[in-house]
């Protein structure tokens, strides 16, 4: 039997295994010392074979055993079975924000997705003020629920996209990769839907919500960074720390020269 055939047989057998949901919950509840790459590989095997991934599971995010948030089963396996060190796409930004927040009063998360940055930074800096923006209603509700669950008092959310203008805009919800939802068109090979969402700008937000001290603004808006910059022309110079994905378009425009 060829290796590819053997893999197919094993996958088919795994799909019929009982207690897959219980095994996934076990992995999500592992103490942080047991979470990591091996746990991600092992429990993802069962996670991807669940017939229904629309339900929720409780996880400690690898922070500590007594820490709990509820996330959808279709969240990235790193959220469920990993630790912050395993979040390779964001660990640098997480550590930088954690370091800088010690000298700041507030953190503004533009494009919060499921709220990982908010949970991580609140874990280390519970006395700071947090503002998060997430226009996807589904993701916004998950963050709202977890803010209540964790009893976080200094956290305020806005179900809005932050872009170039205030009012309403079209938000492209990526059904295959929700993390890549954006104010700009999705790649042609992605399956998505369009939703009308409220929009604001950094200029307008800081006018309505002036910061009393230094703040960090973290921006992850999936190829719409140029729209965020356009909406912050009057106020960006007042932001001491900006953590932003830089793309070729912004660099070509010499925006940060």
MARPAKOL-803865 format. One line per 3 residues: number of its first residue (from 1); for each residue x, y, z of N, C-alpha, C, O. Coordinates in Angstrom, 1 decimal, padded with zeros to 4 digits. Example, Ala and Ser with C-alpha at 12.3 -4.5 7.8 and 13.67 -1.06 7.14 Angstrom:
2
1	013.2/-005.7/007.8/012.3/-004.5/007.8/013.2/-003.3/007.8/014.2/-003.3/008.5 ~ 012.8/-002.2/007.1/013.7/-001.1/007.1/012.9/000.0/007.9/013.4/001.1/008.0
This chain:
257
1	000.8/-001.2/000.0/000.0/000.0/000.0/000.9/001.2/000.0/001.8/001.4/000.8 ~ 000.6/002.2/-000.9/001.4/003.4/-001.0/001.1/004.3/000.3/000.1/004.2/000.9 ~ 002.1/005.2/000.6/001.9/006.0/001.7/000.7/006.9/001.6/000.0/007.1/002.6
4	000.4/007.4/000.4/-000.8/008.3/000.2/-002.1/007.5/000.5/-003.0/008.0/001.1 ~ -002.1/006.2/000.1/-003.3/005.4/000.4/-003.4/005.1/001.9/-004.5/005.2/002.5 ~ -002.3/004.9/002.6/-002.3/004.7/004.0/-002.8/005.9/004.7/-003.6/005.8/005.7
7	-002.4/007.1/004.3/-002.9/008.3/005.0/-004.4/008.5/004.8/-005.1/008.8/005.7 ~ -004.9/008.1/003.6/-006.3/008.2/003.4/-007.1/007.3/004.3/-008.1/007.6/004.9 ~ -006.5/006.1/004.5/-007.2/005.1/005.4/-007.2/005.6/006.8/-008.2/005.5/007.5
10	-006.0/006.2/007.3/-005.9/006.7/008.6/-006.9/007.8/008.9/-007.5/008.0/009.9 ~ -007.0/008.7/007.9/-007.9/009.9/008.0/-009.3/009.4/008.1/-010.1/010.0/008.9 ~ -009.7/008.5/007.3/-011.0/008.0/007.3/-011.3/007.3/008.6/-012.4/007.5/009.2
13	-010.4/006.6/009.2/-010.6/005.9/010.5/-010.7/007.0/011.6/-011.5/006.8/012.5 ~ -009.9/008.0/011.5/-010.0/009.1/012.5/-011.3/009.8/012.4/-011.8/010.2/013.5 ~ -011.8/010.0/011.2/-013.1/010.6/011.1/-014.2/009.9/011.8/-015.2/010.5/012.3
16	-014.1/008.5/011.9/-015.1/007.7/012.6/-014.8/007.5/014.1/-015.6/006.9/014.8 ~ -013.7/008.1/014.6/-013.4/007.9/016.0/-014.5/008.6/016.9/-014.9/009.7/016.6 ~ -014.9/008.0/018.0/-015.8/008.7/018.9/-015.0/009.7/019.8/-013.7/009.6/019.8
19	-015.7/010.6/020.5/-015.1/011.5/021.5/-014.1/012.5/020.9/-013.2/013.0/021.6 ~ -014.2/012.8/019.6/-013.3/013.8/019.0/-013.5/015.2/019.7/-012.5/015.9/019.9 ~ -014.8/015.5/019.9/-015.0/016.8/020.6/-014.4/016.8/022.0/-013.8/017.8/022.4
22	-014.5/015.7/022.7/-013.9/015.7/024.1/-012.4/015.8/024.0/-011.8/016.4/024.9 ~ -011.8/015.2/023.0/-010.3/015.2/022.9/-009.9/016.7/022.5/-008.9/017.1/023.0 ~ -010.7/017.4/021.7/-010.4/018.8/021.4/-010.5/019.6/022.6/-009.6/020.5/022.9
25	-011.5/019.4/023.4/-011.7/020.2/024.7/-010.5/019.9/025.7/-010.0/020.8/026.4 ~ -010.1/018.6/025.7/-009.0/018.3/026.5/-007.7/019.0/026.1/-007.0/019.6/026.9 ~ -007.5/019.1/024.8/-006.3/019.9/024.3/-006.4/021.3/024.6/-005.4/022.0/025.0
28	-007.6/021.9/024.5/-007.8/023.3/024.8/-007.6/023.6/026.3/-007.2/024.8/026.6 ~ -007.8/022.6/027.2/-007.7/022.9/028.6/-006.3/022.4/029.2/-006.1/022.5/030.4 ~ -005.4/022.0/028.3/-004.1/021.6/028.8/-003.5/022.7/029.5/-003.6/023.9/029.1
31	-002.7/022.5/030.6/-001.9/023.5/031.2/-000.9/024.1/030.2/-000.4/023.3/029.4 ~ -000.5/025.3/030.3/000.4/025.9/029.4/001.7/025.1/029.2/002.3/025.1/028.1 ~ 002.2/024.5/030.3/003.4/023.7/030.2/003.3/022.6/029.2/004.4/022.1/028.7
34	002.1/022.1/028.9/001.9/021.0/028.0/001.5/021.4/026.6/001.4/020.6/025.7 ~ 001.2/022.7/026.4/000.8/023.2/025.1/002.1/023.5/024.3/003.2/023.7/024.8 ~ 001.9/023.6/023.0/003.0/023.9/022.1/002.8/023.2/020.8/001.7/022.8/020.5
37	003.9/023.2/020.0/003.8/022.6/018.7/003.3/021.2/018.6/002.5/020.9/017.7 ~ 003.7/020.4/019.5/003.3/019.0/019.5/001.8/018.9/019.8/001.1/018.1/019.2 ~ 001.3/019.7/020.8/-000.1/019.6/021.1/-000.9/020.2/019.9/-002.0/019.7/019.6
40	-000.4/021.2/019.3/-001.1/021.8/018.1/-001.3/020.7/017.0/-002.4/020.6/016.5 ~ -000.2/020.0/016.7/-000.3/019.0/015.7/-001.2/017.9/016.1/-002.0/017.4/015.3 ~ -001.1/017.4/017.3/-001.9/016.3/017.8/-003.4/016.6/017.8/-004.2/015.9/017.2
43	-003.8/017.7/018.4/-005.2/018.0/018.6/-005.8/018.6/017.4/-007.1/018.6/017.2 ~ -005.0/019.2/016.5/-005.6/019.7/015.3/-006.1/018.6/014.4/-007.0/018.7/013.6 ~ -005.4/017.4/014.5/-005.9/016.2/013.8/-007.3/015.9/014.1/-008.1/015.5/013.2
46	-007.7/016.0/015.3/-009.1/015.8/015.7/-010.0/017.0/015.4/-011.2/016.8/015.1 ~ -009.5/018.1/015.6/-010.2/019.4/015.4/-010.8/019.4/014.0/-011.9/019.7/013.8 ~ -009.9/019.2/013.0/-010.3/019.3/011.6/-011.2/018.2/011.1/-011.7/018.2/010.0
49	-011.5/017.2/012.0/-012.4/016.1/011.7/-013.7/016.2/012.4/-014.5/015.2/012.3 ~ -013.9/017.3/013.1/-015.2/017.5/013.7/-016.3/017.8/012.6/-016.0/018.6/011.7 ~ -017.4/017.2/012.8/-018.5/017.5/011.8/-019.0/018.9/012.0/-019.4/019.6/011.0
52	-019.0/019.4/013.2/-019.6/020.7/013.5/-018.5/021.6/014.2/-018.2/021.3/015.3 ~ -018.0/022.6/013.5/-017.0/023.5/014.1/-017.6/024.9/014.4/-016.9/025.9/014.5 ~ -018.9/025.0/014.5/-019.6/026.3/014.7/-019.8/026.5/016.2/-020.2/027.6/016.6
55	-019.5/025.5/017.0/-019.7/025.6/018.5/-018.5/026.3/019.1/-017.6/026.7/018.4 ~ -018.6/026.5/020.4/-017.5/027.1/021.2/-016.8/026.2/022.1/-017.3/025.1/022.4 ~ -015.5/026.5/022.4/-014.7/025.8/023.3/-014.0/026.7/024.2/-013.6/027.8/023.8
58	-013.8/026.3/025.5/-013.1/027.2/026.4/-011.6/026.8/026.3/-011.2/025.7/026.3 ~ -010.7/027.9/026.4/-009.3/027.7/026.3/-008.6/028.7/027.2/-009.1/029.8/027.4 ~ -007.4/028.3/027.7/-006.6/029.2/028.5/-005.6/030.0/027.6/-004.8/030.8/028.2
61	-005.6/029.8/026.3/-004.7/030.5/025.4/-003.2/030.3/025.7/-002.3/030.9/025.1 ~ -002.9/029.3/026.6/-001.5/029.1/026.9/-001.0/030.1/027.9/000.2/030.2/028.1 ~ -001.9/030.9/028.5/-001.4/032.0/029.5/-001.2/031.3/030.8/-000.1/031.4/031.4
64	-002.2/030.8/031.4/-002.1/030.1/032.7/-003.4/029.2/032.8/-004.4/029.5/032.2 ~ -003.3/028.3/033.7/-004.4/027.3/033.8/-005.7/027.9/034.3/-006.8/027.5/033.9 ~ -005.7/028.9/035.1/-006.9/029.5/035.6/-007.5/030.6/034.7/-008.5/031.2/035.0
67	-006.9/030.8/033.6/-007.4/031.8/032.6/-008.3/031.1/031.6/-007.9/030.1/031.0 ~ -009.5/031.7/031.3/-010.4/031.1/030.4/-011.1/032.1/029.5/-011.6/033.1/030.0 ~ -011.0/031.8/028.2/-011.9/032.5/027.2/-012.6/031.5/026.4/-012.2/030.3/026.3
70	-013.7/031.9/025.8/-014.5/031.0/024.9/-014.3/031.5/023.5/-014.4/032.7/023.1 ~ -013.9/030.5/022.6/-013.6/030.8/021.2/-014.3/029.8/020.3/-014.7/028.7/020.8 ~ -014.6/030.2/019.1/-015.2/029.2/018.2/-014.2/028.1/017.8/-013.0/028.3/017.8
73	-014.8/026.9/017.5/-013.9/025.8/017.2/-013.2/026.0/015.8/-012.3/025.3/015.5 ~ -013.7/027.0/015.0/-013.0/027.2/013.8/-011.9/028.3/013.9/-011.3/028.8/012.9 ~ -011.5/028.7/015.2/-010.4/029.5/015.4/-009.1/028.8/015.1/-009.1/027.6/015.0
76	-008.0/029.6/014.9/-006.8/028.9/014.5/-006.3/028.0/015.7/-006.5/028.4/016.8 ~ -005.8/026.8/015.4/-005.4/025.9/016.4/-004.4/026.5/017.4/-004.4/026.0/018.6 ~ -003.6/027.5/017.0/-002.7/028.1/018.0/-003.5/028.7/019.1/-003.0/028.6/020.3
79	-004.6/029.3/018.9/-005.4/029.9/019.9/-005.9/028.8/020.9/-006.0/029.0/022.1 ~ -006.2/027.6/020.4/-006.8/026.6/021.2/-005.7/025.7/021.9/-005.9/025.4/023.1 ~ -004.7/025.4/021.2/-003.7/024.4/021.8/-002.3/024.9/021.9/-001.4/024.2/022.4
82	-002.1/026.2/021.6/-000.7/026.7/021.7/-000.5/027.7/022.8/-001.4/027.9/023.6 ~ 000.7/028.3/022.8/001.1/029.4/023.7/001.4/030.6/022.9/001.6/030.5/021.7 ~ 001.5/031.7/023.5/001.9/032.9/022.8/003.2/032.7/021.9/003.3/033.3/020.8
85	004.1/032.0/022.4/005.4/031.8/021.7/005.1/031.0/020.4/006.0/031.1/019.4 ~ 004.0/030.3/020.3/003.7/029.5/019.1/003.0/030.4/018.0/002.8/029.9/016.9 ~ 002.6/031.6/018.4/001.8/032.4/017.5/002.9/033.2/016.6/003.1/034.4/016.8
88	003.5/032.5/015.7/004.7/033.0/015.1/004.4/034.2/014.2/005.3/035.1/014.1 ~ 003.2/034.3/013.7/002.9/035.5/012.9/002.8/036.8/013.6/002.9/037.9/013.1 ~ 002.6/036.7/015.0/002.3/037.9/015.8/003.2/038.0/017.0/003.1/039.0/017.7
91	004.0/037.0/017.3/004.7/037.0/018.6/005.6/038.2/018.7/005.8/038.8/019.8 ~ 006.2/038.7/017.6/007.1/039.9/017.7/006.3/041.1/018.1/006.7/041.9/018.9 ~ 005.1/041.3/017.4/004.3/042.4/017.7/003.7/042.3/019.1/003.6/043.3/019.8
94	003.4/041.1/019.6/002.8/040.9/020.9/003.9/041.4/022.0/003.6/042.1/022.9 ~ 005.1/040.9/021.8/006.2/041.2/022.8/006.5/042.7/022.7/006.8/043.3/023.8 ~ 006.5/043.3/021.5/006.8/044.7/021.4/005.7/045.5/022.1/006.0/046.4/022.9
97	004.5/045.2/021.9/003.4/045.9/022.5/003.4/045.7/024.0/003.1/046.7/024.8 ~ 003.7/044.5/024.5/003.8/044.3/025.9/004.9/045.1/026.6/004.7/045.7/027.7 ~ 006.0/045.2/025.9/007.2/046.1/026.4/006.8/047.5/026.4/007.0/048.2/027.4
100	006.2/048.0/025.3/005.9/049.5/025.2/004.8/049.9/026.2/004.7/051.0/026.6 ~ 003.8/049.0/026.4/002.6/049.3/027.2/003.0/049.7/028.7/002.3/050.4/029.4 ~ 004.2/049.2/029.1/004.6/049.5/030.4/004.8/051.0/030.6/004.8/051.6/031.7
103	005.1/051.8/029.5/005.3/053.2/029.6/004.2/054.0/029.0/004.3/055.2/028.8 ~ 003.0/053.3/028.7/001.9/054.0/028.1/000.7/053.8/029.0/000.6/053.0/029.9 ~ -000.4/054.6/028.7/-001.6/054.5/029.4/-002.7/053.7/028.7/-003.6/053.2/029.4
106	-002.6/053.6/027.4/-003.7/053.0/026.6/-003.2/052.2/025.4/-002.1/052.5/024.9 ~ -004.0/051.2/025.0/-003.7/050.4/023.8/-004.9/050.5/022.9/-006.0/050.2/023.4 ~ -004.7/050.8/021.7/-005.8/050.9/020.7/-005.6/049.8/019.7/-004.6/049.8/018.9
109	-006.5/048.8/019.6/-006.4/047.7/018.7/-007.3/047.9/017.5/-008.5/047.7/017.6 ~ -006.7/048.2/016.3/-007.5/048.4/015.1/-007.4/047.1/014.3/-006.4/046.8/013.7 ~ -008.6/046.4/014.2/-008.6/045.1/013.6/-008.3/044.0/014.6/-007.3/043.3/014.5
112	-009.2/043.9/015.6/-008.9/043.0/016.8/-009.2/041.6/016.5/-008.6/040.7/017.2 ~ -009.9/041.2/015.5/-010.3/039.9/015.1/-010.9/039.2/016.3/-012.1/039.6/016.7 ~ -010.3/038.2/017.0/-010.9/037.5/018.1/-010.4/038.1/019.4/-010.7/037.5/020.5
115	-009.6/039.1/019.4/-009.2/039.8/020.6/-007.9/039.3/021.3/-007.7/039.6/022.5 ~ -007.1/038.6/020.6/-005.9/038.0/021.2/-005.0/039.0/021.8/-004.5/038.8/022.9 ~ -004.8/040.1/021.1/-003.9/041.2/021.6/-004.5/041.8/022.9/-003.7/042.0/023.9
118	-005.7/042.0/023.0/-006.4/042.5/024.1/-006.2/041.6/025.3/-005.9/042.0/026.4 ~ -006.5/040.3/025.1/-006.4/039.3/026.2/-005.0/039.2/026.7/-004.7/039.2/027.9 ~ -004.0/039.2/025.8/-002.6/039.0/026.1/-002.1/040.2/026.9/-001.5/040.1/028.0
121	-002.4/041.4/026.5/-001.9/042.6/027.1/-002.6/042.9/028.4/-002.0/043.4/029.4 ~ -003.9/042.6/028.5/-004.7/042.7/029.7/-004.1/041.8/030.8/-004.1/042.1/032.0 ~ -003.7/040.6/030.4/-003.1/039.7/031.3/-001.9/040.2/032.0/-001.7/040.0/033.2
124	-001.1/041.0/031.3/000.1/041.6/031.9/-000.1/043.0/032.4/000.7/043.4/033.3 ~ -001.1/043.7/031.9/-001.3/045.1/032.3/-002.8/045.4/032.6/-003.4/046.1/031.8 ~ -003.3/044.8/033.6/-004.7/044.9/033.9/-005.2/046.3/034.2/-006.4/046.5/034.1
127	-004.3/047.2/034.6/-004.7/048.5/035.0/-004.8/049.5/033.8/-005.2/050.6/034.0 ~ -004.3/049.1/032.6/-004.3/049.9/031.5/-005.7/050.1/030.9/-006.6/049.3/031.2 ~ -005.8/051.0/029.9/-007.1/051.2/029.2/-006.9/050.7/027.8/-005.9/050.8/027.1
130	-008.0/050.0/027.4/-007.9/049.3/026.1/-009.1/049.7/025.2/-010.3/049.7/025.7 ~ -008.9/050.0/024.0/-010.0/050.2/023.0/-009.7/049.3/021.8/-008.6/049.2/021.3 ~ -010.8/048.6/021.4/-010.6/047.7/020.2/-011.7/047.9/019.2/-012.8/048.2/019.5
133	-011.3/047.8/017.9/-012.2/048.0/016.8/-012.2/046.7/016.0/-011.2/046.1/015.6 ~ -013.5/046.2/015.8/-013.7/045.0/015.0/-015.0/045.1/014.3/-016.1/045.0/014.9 ~ -015.0/045.2/013.0/-016.3/045.4/012.2/-017.1/044.1/012.0/-018.3/044.2/011.7
136	-016.4/043.0/012.0/-017.1/041.7/011.8/-018.0/041.4/013.0/-017.5/041.1/014.1 ~ -019.3/041.4/012.8/-020.2/041.2/014.0/-020.0/039.9/014.8/-020.0/039.9/016.0 ~ -019.7/038.9/014.0/-019.4/037.6/014.7/-018.2/037.7/015.6/-018.2/037.2/016.8
139	-017.1/038.2/015.1/-015.9/038.3/015.9/-016.1/039.3/017.0/-015.6/039.1/018.2 ~ -016.8/040.4/016.8/-017.0/041.4/017.8/-017.8/040.8/019.0/-017.5/041.1/020.2 ~ -018.7/039.9/018.7/-019.5/039.3/019.8/-018.7/038.4/020.6/-018.8/038.3/021.8
142	-017.7/037.7/020.0/-016.8/036.8/020.8/-016.0/037.6/021.7/-015.8/037.2/022.9 ~ -015.5/038.7/021.3/-014.6/039.6/022.2/-015.5/040.1/023.3/-015.1/040.1/024.5 ~ -016.7/040.6/023.0/-017.6/041.2/024.0/-017.9/040.1/025.1/-017.8/040.4/026.3
145	-018.2/038.9/024.7/-018.5/037.8/025.6/-017.3/037.6/026.5/-017.4/037.4/027.7 ~ -016.1/037.5/026.0/-014.9/037.2/026.8/-014.5/038.4/027.7/-014.0/038.2/028.8 ~ -014.7/039.6/027.2/-014.5/040.8/028.1/-015.4/040.7/029.4/-014.9/040.9/030.5
148	-016.6/040.3/029.2/-017.5/040.1/030.3/-017.1/038.9/031.1/-017.1/039.0/032.4 ~ -016.7/037.8/030.5/-016.3/036.6/031.2/-015.1/036.8/032.1/-015.0/036.3/033.2 ~ -014.1/037.6/031.6/-012.9/037.9/032.3/-013.1/039.1/033.3/-012.2/039.3/034.1
151	-014.2/039.8/033.2/-014.4/040.9/034.1/-013.5/042.0/033.9/-013.1/042.7/034.8 ~ -013.2/042.3/032.6/-012.2/043.4/032.3/-013.0/044.7/032.3/-013.9/044.9/031.5 ~ -012.5/045.6/033.2/-013.2/046.9/033.4/-012.7/048.0/032.5/-013.5/048.9/032.1
154	-011.5/048.0/032.1/-010.9/049.1/031.3/-010.9/048.8/029.8/-010.0/049.4/029.1 ~ -011.8/048.0/029.3/-011.8/047.6/027.9/-013.1/048.1/027.3/-014.2/047.8/027.8 ~ -013.0/048.8/026.2/-014.2/049.3/025.4/-014.0/048.9/024.0/-013.0/049.1/023.4
157	-015.1/048.3/023.4/-015.1/047.9/022.0/-016.0/048.7/021.1/-016.9/049.4/021.6 ~ -015.6/048.7/019.8/-016.3/049.5/018.8/-016.5/048.6/017.6/-015.6/048.1/017.0 ~ -017.8/048.3/017.3/-018.1/047.5/016.1/-018.0/048.3/014.9/-019.1/048.6/014.2
160	-016.8/048.7/014.6/-016.6/049.6/013.4/-015.3/049.3/012.8/-014.4/048.7/013.4 ~ -015.2/049.7/011.5/-013.9/049.6/010.8/-013.3/050.9/010.8/-013.9/052.0/010.7 ~ -012.0/051.0/011.0/-011.2/052.2/011.0/-010.5/052.4/009.6/-009.7/051.6/009.3
163	-011.0/053.4/008.9/-010.4/053.6/007.6/-010.2/055.0/007.2/-009.7/055.8/008.0 ~ -010.6/055.4/006.0/-010.3/056.7/005.5/-011.4/057.8/005.7/-011.1/059.0/005.6 ~ -012.6/057.3/006.0/-013.7/058.2/006.2/-014.7/057.7/007.3/-014.7/056.5/007.6
166	-015.5/058.6/007.7/-016.5/058.3/008.8/-017.9/058.1/008.1/-018.2/058.8/007.2 ~ -018.6/057.1/008.5/-019.9/056.8/008.0/-020.2/055.3/007.8/-020.2/054.6/008.8 ~ -020.3/054.9/006.6/-020.5/053.5/006.3/-019.6/053.0/005.2/-019.2/053.8/004.4
169	-019.3/051.7/005.2/-018.5/051.2/004.1/-018.8/049.7/003.9/-019.5/049.1/004.7 ~ -018.2/049.2/002.8/-018.4/047.8/002.5/-017.2/047.0/003.1/-016.1/047.3/002.9 ~ -017.6/046.0/003.9/-016.6/045.1/004.6/-016.7/043.8/003.9/-017.7/043.2/003.9
172	-015.5/043.3/003.4/-015.5/042.0/002.7/-015.1/040.9/003.7/-014.0/040.8/004.2 ~ -016.1/040.1/004.1/-016.0/039.0/005.1/-015.4/037.8/004.4/-016.1/037.2/003.5 ~ -014.2/037.4/004.8/-013.6/036.2/004.2/-014.1/035.0/004.9/-013.9/034.7/006.0
175	-014.9/034.2/004.1/-015.5/033.0/004.7/-014.6/031.9/004.9/-014.7/031.0/005.8 ~ -013.5/031.8/004.1/-012.5/030.8/004.2/-011.4/031.1/005.2/-010.9/030.2/005.8 ~ -011.0/032.3/005.2/-010.0/032.8/006.2/-010.5/034.1/006.9/-010.1/035.2/006.4
178	-011.3/033.9/007.9/-011.9/035.1/008.5/-010.9/036.2/009.0/-011.2/037.4/009.0 ~ -009.7/035.8/009.3/-008.7/036.7/009.7/-008.3/037.7/008.6/-007.7/038.7/008.9 ~ -008.6/037.3/007.3/-008.2/038.1/006.2/-009.4/039.0/005.7/-009.2/039.6/004.6
181	-010.4/039.1/006.5/-011.5/040.0/006.1/-011.0/041.5/006.1/-010.1/041.8/006.9 ~ -011.6/042.3/005.2/-011.0/043.6/005.0/-011.9/044.6/004.3/-013.0/044.2/003.8 ~ -011.6/045.9/004.4/-012.3/046.9/003.7/-012.0/046.9/002.2/-012.7/047.5/001.4
184	-011.0/046.2/001.8/-010.6/046.1/000.3/-011.0/044.7/-000.2/-011.3/043.8/000.6 ~ -011.1/044.6/-001.5/-011.5/043.4/-002.1/-010.6/042.2/-001.7/-009.4/042.3/-001.6 ~ -011.3/041.0/-001.6/-010.5/039.8/-001.2/-009.8/039.3/-002.4/-010.2/039.6/-003.6
187	-008.8/038.5/-002.2/-008.1/037.8/-003.4/-009.1/037.0/-004.1/-010.1/036.5/-003.5 ~ -009.0/036.8/-005.4/-010.0/036.1/-006.2/-010.2/034.7/-005.8/-011.3/034.1/-006.1 ~ -009.3/034.0/-005.2/-009.4/032.6/-004.8/-010.0/032.5/-003.4/-010.1/031.3/-002.9
190	-010.5/033.6/-002.8/-011.1/033.5/-001.5/-012.6/033.6/-001.6/-013.1/034.4/-002.4 ~ -013.3/032.8/-000.8/-014.8/032.9/-000.8/-015.2/033.9/000.3/-014.8/033.8/001.4 ~ -016.0/034.9/-000.1/-016.4/035.9/000.8/-017.8/036.5/000.6/-018.4/036.2/-000.4
193	-018.3/037.3/001.5/-019.5/038.0/001.4/-019.3/039.5/001.7/-018.2/039.8/002.3 ~ -020.2/040.3/001.4/-020.1/041.7/001.6/-021.1/042.1/002.7/-022.2/041.7/002.7 ~ -020.6/043.0/003.6/-021.5/043.5/004.6/-021.3/045.0/004.8/-020.2/045.5/004.6
196	-022.4/045.8/005.0/-022.3/047.2/005.3/-022.0/047.4/006.7/-022.7/046.9/007.6 ~ -020.9/048.1/007.0/-020.5/048.3/008.4/-020.3/049.8/008.7/-020.1/050.6/007.8 ~ -020.3/050.2/010.0/-019.9/051.5/010.3/-018.4/051.7/010.2/-017.7/050.8/010.5
199	-018.1/052.9/009.8/-016.6/053.2/009.7/-016.3/054.5/010.4/-017.2/055.4/010.6 ~ -015.1/054.6/010.9/-014.6/055.8/011.5/-013.1/056.0/011.1/-012.6/055.2/010.3 ~ -012.5/057.0/011.6/-011.1/057.3/011.3/-010.3/057.5/012.6/-010.9/057.7/013.6
202	-009.0/057.4/012.5/-008.2/057.6/013.7/-008.4/059.1/014.1/-008.5/059.4/015.3 ~ -008.4/060.0/013.1/-008.6/061.4/013.5/-009.8/061.6/014.3/-009.8/062.3/015.3 ~ -010.9/061.1/013.8/-012.2/061.3/014.5/-012.3/060.6/015.8/-012.8/061.2/016.8
205	-011.7/059.4/015.9/-011.7/058.7/017.2/-010.9/059.5/018.3/-011.4/059.6/019.4 ~ -009.8/060.0/017.9/-008.9/060.7/018.9/-009.5/062.1/019.2/-009.3/062.6/020.3 ~ -010.3/062.6/018.3/-011.1/063.8/018.7/-012.1/063.6/019.7/-012.3/064.3/020.7
208	-012.9/062.5/019.5/-013.9/062.1/020.5/-013.4/061.5/021.8/-014.0/061.6/022.8 ~ -012.2/060.8/021.7/-011.7/060.1/022.8/-010.2/060.5/023.0/-009.3/059.7/022.7 ~ -010.0/061.7/023.5/-008.6/062.1/023.6/-007.9/061.3/024.7/-008.4/061.0/025.7
211	-006.6/061.0/024.4/-005.8/060.2/025.3/-005.2/061.1/026.4/-004.8/062.2/026.0 ~ -005.2/060.6/027.6/-004.7/061.4/028.7/-003.2/061.2/028.8/-002.5/061.9/029.6 ~ -002.6/060.3/028.1/-001.2/060.0/028.2/-000.8/059.2/026.9/-001.5/059.1/026.0
214	000.5/058.8/026.9/001.0/058.0/025.7/000.1/056.8/025.4/-000.4/056.2/026.3 ~ 000.0/056.4/024.1/-000.8/055.3/023.8/000.0/054.5/022.7/000.8/055.0/022.0 ~ -000.4/053.3/022.5/000.0/052.4/021.4/-001.2/052.2/020.5/-002.3/051.9/020.9
217	-001.0/052.3/019.2/-002.0/051.9/018.2/-001.4/050.8/017.4/-000.4/050.9/016.7 ~ -002.1/049.7/017.4/-001.8/048.5/016.6/-002.8/048.3/015.5/-004.0/048.3/015.8 ~ -002.3/048.1/014.3/-003.2/048.1/013.1/-002.9/046.8/012.4/-001.8/046.5/011.9
220	-004.0/046.0/012.2/-003.9/044.8/011.4/-005.2/044.7/010.6/-006.2/044.1/011.0 ~ -005.3/045.4/009.4/-006.5/045.5/008.7/-006.4/044.9/007.3/-007.2/045.3/006.4 ~ -005.5/044.0/007.1/-005.5/043.2/005.9/-005.6/043.9/004.6/-006.6/044.0/003.9
223	-004.5/044.6/004.3/-004.3/045.3/003.0/-005.1/046.6/002.9/-005.1/047.2/001.8 ~ -005.7/047.0/004.0/-006.4/048.3/004.0/-005.6/049.3/004.8/-006.2/050.3/005.3 ~ -004.3/049.1/005.1/-003.5/050.0/005.9/-003.5/051.4/005.3/-003.4/052.4/006.1
226	-003.5/051.5/004.0/-003.4/052.8/003.4/-004.7/053.6/003.7/-004.6/054.9/003.8 ~ -005.8/053.0/003.9/-007.0/053.7/004.3/-006.9/054.2/005.7/-007.4/055.3/006.0 ~ -006.4/053.3/006.6/-006.1/053.8/007.9/-005.3/055.0/008.0/-005.5/056.0/008.7
229	-004.2/055.0/007.2/-003.2/056.1/007.2/-003.9/057.4/006.7/-003.7/058.5/007.2 ~ -004.8/057.2/005.6/-005.5/058.4/005.1/-006.4/059.0/006.1/-006.6/060.2/006.1 ~ -007.0/058.2/007.0/-007.9/058.7/008.0/-007.2/059.2/009.3/-007.8/059.6/010.3
232	-005.8/059.2/009.3/-005.1/059.7/010.4/-004.1/060.8/010.1/-003.1/061.0/010.8 ~ -004.4/061.5/009.0/-003.4/062.5/008.6/-003.2/063.6/009.6/-002.1/064.2/009.7 ~ -004.2/063.9/010.4/-004.1/065.0/011.4/-003.6/064.5/012.7/-003.0/065.3/013.5
235	-003.7/063.3/013.0/-003.4/062.8/014.4/-002.3/061.8/014.5/-001.8/061.5/015.6 ~ -001.8/061.2/013.4/-000.8/060.2/013.5/000.5/060.7/014.2/001.2/059.9/014.8 ~ 000.8/061.9/013.9/002.0/062.5/014.5/001.9/062.6/016.1/002.9/062.8/016.7
238	000.7/062.5/016.6/000.5/062.5/018.1/000.6/061.1/018.7/000.7/061.0/019.9 ~ 000.7/060.1/017.9/000.7/058.7/018.4/002.2/058.3/018.6/002.9/058.2/017.6 ~ 002.6/058.1/019.8/004.1/057.8/020.1/004.5/056.5/019.5/005.6/056.3/019.1
241	003.6/055.5/019.6/003.9/054.1/019.2/002.9/053.5/018.3/001.7/053.4/018.6 ~ 003.3/053.2/017.1/002.4/052.7/016.0/002.9/051.3/015.6/004.1/051.2/015.1 ~ 002.2/050.3/015.8/002.5/048.9/015.3/001.6/048.6/014.1/000.4/048.4/014.3
244	002.2/048.6/012.9/001.4/048.6/011.7/002.1/047.7/010.7/003.3/047.7/010.5 ~ 001.3/046.8/010.0/001.8/046.0/008.9/002.1/047.0/007.8/001.2/047.7/007.3 ~ 003.3/047.0/007.3/003.7/047.8/006.2/003.6/047.0/004.9/004.2/045.9/004.8
247	003.0/047.5/003.9/002.9/046.9/002.6/003.5/047.7/001.5/003.8/048.9/001.7 ~ 003.7/047.1/000.4/004.4/047.8/-000.7/003.7/049.1/-001.1/004.4/050.1/-001.4 ~ 002.4/049.2/-001.1/001.7/050.4/-001.5/002.0/051.5/-000.6/002.2/052.7/-001.1
250	002.1/051.3/000.7/002.4/052.4/001.6/003.9/052.9/001.4/004.1/054.1/001.4 ~ 004.7/051.9/001.2/006.1/052.3/001.0/006.3/053.0/-000.3/007.1/054.0/-000.3 ~ 005.6/052.6/-001.3/005.7/053.3/-002.6/005.2/054.7/-002.5/005.7/055.6/-003.2
253	004.2/055.0/-001.7/003.7/056.3/-001.5/004.5/057.2/-000.6/004.3/058.4/-000.4 ~ 005.6/056.6/-000.1/006.5/057.3/000.8/005.8/057.9/002.0/006.1/059.0/002.5 ~ 004.8/057.1/002.5/003.9/057.6/003.6/004.7/057.9/004.8/004.3/058.8/005.5
256	005.7/057.1/005.1/006.4/057.2/006.4/007.7/057.9/006.3/008.6/057.8/007.2 ~ 007.9/058.6/005.2/009.2/059.3/005.0/009.2/060.5/005.9/010.2/061.3/005.9
